[in-house]
């Protein structure tokens, strides 16, 4: 390919490329074109691995919380049921953290991370996630999926003996993570936007990361959607569908959504700070304190079941299935039950954030939805706008990714009528959380066989 006749103001001979021409030059680079092709190719195996990983988690959770209690003649899980399961989760995760490379992935209280993928850390990530999520950890699967997708992408690069550079490592890690995480959100757009915002890049670098991530997640969406239909198995995608159509927004919905978002943002910030404090305490004695925190989370679920007479699964879980039940019949939840749920699940969430392995998204979305249902009786505030505002505020305050939070909540709710309150709530909660004093920094640690890892300050 010959160079264009009209030379730009800053010629290639000067060693500088104008800002407007950088993307065009990048797209003509053979190395970047090869990265795009490889991103499309790895989307297929990574998505298949993510699909079966999620199916395994979903099936194991059903066995532990439905089939096993019934087989033992207990019917529904009794109040004490979370205690032995989460104790086992704490033991396994504690062993992974202290003995396997990568320490089972990053501490959830540190937020979502797009970088640092490693093929050597994959076994620990998978074992820690399998030990945490089905056994009742108040965490979601998105963080292990990011690590799984990025690590598999780099493993495939090693298998085909492709050249390894810092740029290709970043690109392929983001592409693999996007392909994997698209499986749980049920939409490749969420995966691409989330990975772009987590990466924190802009300008031409934005497109550098976006194109491989979008391409890989798009290919992966075709794979896992079709594969799910062929097998008849479910991964448990995150959705919340209300039985009634959302009402037209009025002044009360808008005003109350801003007030609700400020309050939810402040409360979620405190919960995340509690998770970081838990992580700092666990770092001093990882194995013992991981077990103690896991049992504490199980105790929160047991106390909730004793106080409310409801199932402990509503606390000892990611909240994915409970969110569907909450959206299907929000009026079935009394004020007392909602208050107890927010208290005990919030405490269990903070304990799991600093000790077990998983992601932040699922539980915080449920906590935001529960807060929205609790405050929906306020004059002028409807249930659906309240839930939309609560979910957007909680996710923005926890993730500190306002754009991703808006896209995620809109797609989870499946309607466009609540977009204005979703945006207002996300921005309000994000600003509120940013203006509050930051929580304690995570203590840097040196995992076995790896580099020093720590959460962001």
Buried (B, 14 or more C-beta within 10 A) or exposed (E): EEEEEEEEEEEEEEEEBEEEBBBEEBEEEEEBEEBBEBBBBBBBBBBBBBBBBBBBBBBBBBEBBEEBBEEEEEEBBBBBBBBEBBBBBBBBBBBBBBBBBBBBBBBBBBBBBBEBBBBBBBBBBBBBBBBBBBBBBBBBBBBBBBBBBBBBBBBBBEEEEBEEEEEBBBBBBBBBBBBBBBBBBBBBBBBBBBBBBBBEBEEBBBBBBBBBBBBBBBBBBEBBBEBBEEEEBEBBBBBBEBEEEBEEBEEBBBBBBBBBBBBBBBBBBBBBBBBBBBBBBBBEEBBEBBBBBBBBBBBBBBBBBEBBEBBBBBBBBBBBBBBBEBBEEBEEBEEEBBEBBBBBBBBBBBBBBBBBBBBBBBBBBBBBBBBBBBBBEBEEBBBBBBBBBBBBBBBBBBBBBBBBBBBBBBBBBEBEBBBBBBBBBBBBBBBBBBEBEEBBBBBEBEBEBBEEBBBEE
